Amino acid sequence: MLGGPGAPDAWVVHRRTSVSLMADLDHSASICLAAARYHGDQAVAPGMLDFAVNVRDTRPPPWLVDVLATRLPDLARYPGAGEVRGAQEAAAARHGRTHDEVLPLAGAAEGFALLPNLRPARAAIIAPAFTEPAVALSAAGIPVDHVVLEPPFGLAGVAVPEAADLVVVGNPTNPTSVLHSREQVLALRRPGRILVVDEAFADAVPGEPESLAGDCLPDVLVLRSLTKTWSLAGLRVGYALGSPDLLARLTARRAHWPVGTLQLAAITACCAPGAVAEAAVDAVRLVGVRAAMVAGLQSVGATVVDGCAPFVLFTMRDAEMIRNNLQHKSIAVRRGDTFVGLDDRYLRAAVRAEWPRLVQAIACGLNGRRR
């Protein structure tokens, strides 16, 4: 398990109930960092049915492919200020912000990579969580506290070290799928602290009721991804929302032309009203698919974490054996033990219409074990 035994000295692990340093941090940092750099795509080989990666479809919608294709002749020149401004204005209009409160990113992951530019003295990450923030901050020599939530992984009673002047929380959280209330997230603010909210999956929640994307707060940075809903993982597209001063600090050491022509075109297109409406309809559709998938998993003995993201976190007896059996059947799911706060009982699966094949394969594996 990562985040108990296996966390390096720079990663202090706190439990919500005790907020104490764990005594058995005895494995090397290299082992822990290798686990933290593991992502679901590493479980997927060509031809596999992919439940390990939380990208919506196998390809972007045709209209978006057409938009990007029209820009291919422009790739001989550098992206210009007008294209950057167009992407900023589109995202700003989508969230009710001003253009200078929008920072186009090469995927939300770039936003995490830029966090060391904020120069925090100590960071805290609400865990289980996406692992890239911890990797980026640790690589920059910044001490990281993991504040581990116990099941059902809510924020009630959470105690973040007061010394943390940078706090990262996902909403909804990857990998747990739990959606926290706005009030609980905002309660993490403190004078002198920057709150980073990972909203990579927020547009998959109907109505986005708990999003802070439309709130201009000087100490809150919101990261949004377009790679999940719009199936653009290979293009790397996202943006940050924050005050102009905060964004200036975030980009203090950023390279020139960090976001390319096609990425800017994708931001502009995916933040247009028609695209936002399309995503909203799909979010409602996913609710029904998710409910059916959860019921199917429960029917084969899974204990499912209550959530609302386009993926499901669940536990099963012999989960590692089940994952290996699925792999032999060319079905990929995400292992859970590389996340701080989870262990090898946990698996994560993307919400897909093909979920009956996943459930059937699990059932067949369990029946084979009982013979």
N, C-alpha and C positions, 0 to 999 in steps of 0.2 A: 504494500500500500504506500502511495505517495502522500506525504503530509503527516504521517506519524513517523515511524521508522523510515528514513529515506530523505528527510528534509535536511538541507545543508545548514550550517551554522547561521548563514545570513537569513535563512527563512525561519523565523520564530513562529511556532504554531500555537494558537490559543484556541481553547474550546469556549463556546458561548457560555457554558454553565460555570466554568471555573476561571477562565482567563489566566491560565498559568502556562509557563514554559514547560513543554514536555521534556522529560529527562532522557528519552532514548533516541536522541538525534545522532545516530551512530554510523550512518552510511555516508559515503562520499558525496560531495556536491555534484560531481560529474554524473553519478548515477541519477540523482534527482533531476538535474537539468536535462538529461537525456529523456527522462520520462515526461518532463514538462514540454519538451519539443515534439512529443508524439501527438499526431492529429489523426482524425478519422480516415483521411485519404490514404494513409499508410496501410490500412486494413483492406483496401480495395484493389483487386487485380482486374484487368480487362475482362469483360464478360460477366462479372459478378453482379448480382442484384444488390444494390447499394443502399443499406440503411445506416451506414456509418457516417456519411457526410450529410450535413443539414442544408444542402442546396436543393431548391424546390423541384426542379425538373432536370432532365438530361441535356436540355438546350434552352437558350433564351427564346422568348416568344418571337414569331416571325416578324412582327412589326419592329421589334427592337433590333433584330439582325439587319433589317433593311436600313434603319437609321444609321447603324454603325457602318454598314457597307458603303453608304453614300459619302462617308468621310475618308475612306481609304485613299483616294487620290490626294488628300491633303497631308499624308504622312511624311512627305519630303521636307516639310517645314516644321519649325518648332511651334508648339501651342502658344497662341498669343494671349495678351491681356484681355481681349474681348471675349475669348472663349472661356477664360477663367471667370470673368465677370458674369457671363451668361449662366454658367453652372451655379455660381453663388446666388444669383438672383432667383433661379428656379428653386433651389433648396430653401432660400429665405422665404419665398412666397408660399411654399408648401407648409412651412412651420410658423408663419407669422413673425419672422425675424427680419433684420436688415442684412444686406449683402455682406457687410463687413463683420457679421457674426457667424459667417459660414466659411469653413476651410475645406476645400476639396482634398480628398485623401486617396492614396493608392490602396484602398481597402481600409476598413476600420483597424486592421492590424497595424497599419502604419501609424495611426494615432497612438497606439500603445507603445510603439517603438520610439515615439517622440516624447513620451512622458518624462524621461530623465532631463529634458531641457527645462522642465519646471523647477528643477533643483530641490526636490524635497529632502528634508533631513532624514525622514523615516516614512515609509509607506505601509499602509494596511490594505489587505485585499480580503473582501468578504468571500469566504470559500464554502463549498466547492465553487470553482469559477474557471473561466477560460484562462489558460495558462500563460499566454504571451505577455501580459503585463508584468507578471513576476519575473519572467525571463529577462525582459528588457531592463527592468529596474535593477535586478541583481547584477546584470552584466555591467551596469554603470556604477556598481559599488554602493548602491543605496540599500540599507537594511529593509527587509520586508517582513511584516507580521501577517500571517494568515489567521484570520479570525474565522474559525470553522463553525458553521451552523450544523446543529444536529437535525435529523429528520423530525418534522417535515420541511426543514430548511427555510423557515421563515425568519424575519428580522426581529420578532418580538423578543425583547430581553437581550439583544445583542450589545456587547460591551467592546467598543473599539478603543485601543490604547490612546489616551489623550495626547501622547507625544506624536502620534501620526499626523503629519501635515499634508498627506495625500492619501485619499481613501478611494478604492475602486470597488464598484458594485455592479453586477449585471441585473438588467430588468427588461424582460424576463431573463433569468439567469441560465447560462449554459454552464454545466450540463443538467441542472436540476429541473429546469422548465418552470420554476416558481416565479410568479409575478408578484412583486412587492407593491404595496400602496405608495402613492406619492408621498404621503405624510411620513411613512416609515423611512423612505429614502432621504427625504429632506431633513429628517431628524439626525442624520449623520453629519450634518454641517457643524462646524465650529469656527470661531474667529481664527484666522490665519491658516485655515485648512482648505485645500482644493478637493472637491468631490467630483470624481469621474464616474459617469454612468454609462455603462455599455448597453446600448439599445439596439444591438445588431439584429435582434429578432422582434423588435417592438411592432413593426408593421404587419406582423403575422397575428397580432392580437386585435380582434374586431374593435374598432373605435379608438384604439391606443389609449385607454382611459388613464393609465398611470404614467404616461410619458412626460418627461420634462423637456422635450425638444422645443416646445414653444415658450419656455420660460427663460427670460434673459436675467440671469443671476451672475454676479461678478465672480463667484467662487465655484460655479458648476460648469463642468465640461461634459457634453453629451456626444457620444460617438455612435454614428449610424452606418449601417452596411447596406449596400445594394446588391451584394453578390449572392445573398441567400434567396430572396424572393424572386429576383430576376435572373437567376442562374448565370451569374457572371463571375464565378470564382476564378476563372482563368484570366480575366481582365483586371481584377483587383480594383474595386470601386467602392468608395464610401465618402463620408464627410464628417467633420466635427462642427459642433455648435457651441459657441461660447462668446464671452465678451471680447471686443477687439483687443484689449490689453492682454487677456489670457491667451488668445490665439497667437499674438505676437511673441509671447514668451515661449509658447509651444513650438514655434517654428524658428527659434533664434539660430539654430545651427542646421537648418534644413537645406538640402542641396537645391540648385536651380532646376527648373522644369521637373518637379517631382511627379506631376500628374500629366499623363499624355493626352493627345487629342481625342482618342477614342474613349478614354475614361471620362473626360469632361463632357463629351457628347452624351455618354450614358447617364451621367448625373442630371444633365439638362432634361433628357427625355424621360427618365424614370421619376422625376419630381414634377412633371407636368400634370395638370389636373386629371386628364384622361387616364394616365398610368396610375395615379394614386387611387382613382376610383376602381380601376381593375384590380389592384392589390387588395383593396378593401373587400371586394366581392370574393376574392380567393381566400381571404382570411376567414370569412364566414363559412365557406365551403370546408376549409380545413378543420373547423370545430367538429363537424359531423364525422369526418374521416378519423379524427383523433379519438373521438368517443368510441367509435366502433373498434378501433385498434386497441384501445385500452381494455375494452371488454374482452377482446380476443386474447390478449396477453394474460388477463386475469383468469381466463378459462383454462389455461395450461399451468396455473400455479404461480404466476408472477405477482409480486407486490409492487404496485405502480405508485410513484411519487405524484401527488396531486399537483398539476400544473396546467399551463395553457400555451406553451410554446409549440412550434412545429416539430417537436421531437419528444420522446418519452424516455424517462429514466426509470428503470425498474430493477428489482432484485429477484434472484432465483437461486434455489439450491443448485450447487454444481454449475454456477454460471460460466465458469471458465471452460468446463467441458462442453457446455451448450454452445458457447461461442466457437470453439474449435470444430464441433460437429457442423455448425452452420457454415463455417468456412469451407469444409469439405463438400458441402452442398452448393457452393458458389454463392453464398449469402453472407454479406458483411454487416456486422454491427460494431458499435464503438465500445471498446473496453472501458471500464470505469476506474481502474486502479491507478491510472496516471494522473488523476485529479487529486489535489490536496483535499483530504477529508472523505474520500471514497476508498473502497477496497475492491477486491476481486469478486465480490458478490454482485456488483453493479454492472449493468449494461445500459447503453443508450441506443435508441433506434429512431431514425427520422420517420416522421409521419408520411406515409405513402399509401396510395390506393392499393398497392400490391401487398399490404400487410397480411392478408390471409395466407400467402405463401410463407411468410416468416413464422406465423403461428403454427401452421401445419408442420413446418420443418422442426420447430421446437418440440411439438407433440410427438412426432415420429422419433426424434432422438430420445425423448423421455421413455416412450414405450419400448424402444430397443434396449434401454438400460435396465428396464424392469424384467426383461425376459431372462 
